[in-house]
Amino acid sequence: MSLLPISKETLIHGSNDGGKDVKQDDASMAALLMEAGHRLNLRDHLAGILMDSAKLMSVPGAFYSYCPLLSQQESHREFFFCSGS
């Protein structure tokens, strides 16, 4: 079994609590996912069950993106992991 270095701290897009809190923390990833959704002819929509935390997305809210730091000392991001349910 492969283990990816992902957790709720490295989640940058999606929700880990059933849509109560929706994250869209990385502008470059949000732009990439928005472009992918538009290329797939997916319509922009609000994702989330609470209006104050809902985010405009063009991919499903259950599509998760993670971006772990390579080490605790590094403050930049090198790669992304994406998964859907």
C-alpha positions as CSV (number, residue, x, y, z in Angstrom):
1,M,0.0,0.0,0.0
2,S,1.2,3.5,-0.9
3,L,1.0,6.2,1.7
4,L,0.8,9.8,0.5
5,P,2.0,12.7,2.7
6,I,-1.5,14.2,2.9
7,S,-3.7,15.3,5.8
8,K,-6.2,18.0,6.6
9,E,-3.3,20.4,7.2
10,T,-2.1,19.9,3.6
11,L,-5.6,20.1,2.0
12,I,-5.8,23.2,-0.2
13,H,-9.0,22.5,-2.2
14,G,-12.1,20.7,-1.2
15,S,-13.6,19.6,2.2
16,N,-12.6,17.1,4.8
17,D,-15.7,17.5,6.9
18,G,-18.6,16.8,4.5
19,G,-18.8,20.3,3.1
20,K,-19.1,22.3,6.3
21,D,-15.7,24.0,5.6
22,V,-14.6,24.2,2.0
23,K,-11.0,25.2,1.3
24,Q,-9.7,26.9,-1.8
25,D,-6.4,28.2,-0.4
26,D,-4.1,28.1,-3.4
27,A,-4.8,30.5,-6.2
28,S,-2.7,28.7,-8.8
29,M,-4.4,25.4,-8.0
30,A,-7.9,27.0,-8.1
31,A,-7.1,28.5,-11.5
32,L,-5.9,25.1,-12.8
33,L,-9.0,23.3,-11.6
34,M,-11.3,26.1,-12.9
35,E,-9.7,25.7,-16.4
36,A,-10.0,21.9,-16.2
37,G,-13.7,22.2,-15.3
38,H,-14.4,24.6,-18.1
39,R,-12.6,22.3,-20.6
40,L,-14.9,19.5,-19.4
41,N,-17.9,21.9,-19.8
42,L,-18.7,21.8,-16.1
43,R,-20.7,24.7,-14.8
44,D,-19.4,26.9,-12.0
45,H,-21.3,26.3,-8.7
46,L,-21.1,26.9,-5.0
47,A,-19.7,24.0,-3.1
48,G,-20.4,23.6,0.6
49,I,-23.4,23.2,2.9
50,L,-22.9,26.5,4.7
51,M,-23.2,29.8,2.8
52,D,-20.4,31.5,4.8
53,S,-17.8,28.9,3.8
54,A,-19.1,27.9,0.3
55,K,-16.7,28.5,-2.6
56,L,-17.3,28.9,-6.3
57,M,-15.9,25.9,-8.1
58,S,-16.2,24.3,-11.5
59,V,-15.1,20.8,-10.3
60,P,-17.0,18.8,-7.7
61,G,-16.6,19.8,-4.0
62,A,-15.6,16.1,-3.3
63,F,-12.5,16.6,-5.6
64,Y,-9.6,17.0,-3.1
65,S,-6.3,18.7,-3.8
66,Y,-3.3,18.4,-1.4
67,C,0.0,20.2,-1.4
68,P,2.4,19.0,1.2
69,L,5.6,20.9,1.9
70,L,8.8,18.9,1.2
71,S,10.0,19.7,4.7
72,Q,9.0,21.8,7.6
73,Q,11.7,24.4,6.7
74,E,10.4,25.0,3.2
75,S,7.7,27.5,2.7
76,H,7.1,26.9,-1.0
77,R,5.1,24.1,-2.6
78,E,6.6,21.7,-5.1
79,F,3.8,19.3,-6.1
80,F,0.1,18.6,-5.8
81,F,-1.9,15.4,-5.1
82,C,-5.5,15.3,-6.4
83,S,-8.2,12.7,-5.7
84,G,-11.9,12.5,-6.1
85,S,-14.5,10.4,-4.4
